[in-house]
């Protein structure tokens, strides 16, 4: 049974597109490893500019398995160099019955993250 992971990031100033690009690279690496489904991740922006990403994992063990992949670990380290992780509860939208975010439909190219 697949599971979903939702994570929030506060990009450092001017780094939002880079955060999105790295998240897409992580998705691609995890998909190649068979840890994530073919469904594109939902990458959203909160009203105050934070980035929220939702990924569909292939099963309940996929996230733990991804921690052991060197490629994913390197990408996550790069991500932490341009953003900080934040609790979803800290987003203003999470205090509402229906959390509404701007949905990213135009993904930056993978080369933007390099």
Secondary structure, 3 states (H helix, E strand, C coil): CCEEEEEEEEECCCCHHHHHHHHHHHHHHHHHCCCECCCCCEEEECCCCCEEEEEEECCCCHHHHHCCCHHHHHHHHHHHCCEEEECHHHCHHHHCCCCCCEECCCCCCHHHHC
